[in-house]
Amino acid sequence: MTHKCSLEKLKYKTQIDLVFKKGRAVRSGALVMHFVHPKEEVKKTHIGVGISKRSVLQAYRRNRIKRQIRAVIQKQKEEVISSLTPGFYMVLYKGKLGVTSESLLHDFEGLLNHFSGCN
């Protein structure tokens, strides 16, 4: 690979709002990935993670699931960078309480397979 694309956190409200207003969504198991490729040139892949309070009421459980999703993203970092084009991505958890790291890994790989099939 000649250019080095890196992975960044999606942390600005304007970027997150853009993902939900103008983006599209892909679902795999308990995970939904909203994404948008803005018209202005974005050189990095920005990924955010979120969970609705409606899905998981207790904050400590939501935080644990978010940590598990972030760990899956870090574990698959090279594959994420090669599969996803630079832009803004938001990974949402839409499942229930009982979740394992293996099921999150399987669902996240399903999301990546969708993007690698498109490219």
Secondary structure, DSSP 4 states (H G I P E B T S, - for coil): --S---EEE---HHHHHHHHHH-EEEEETTEEEEEE--SS---SEEEEEEE-TTT--SHHHHHHHHHHHHHHHHHTHHHHHHHSPSEEEEEEE-S-S---HHHHHHHHHHHHHHHHHH-
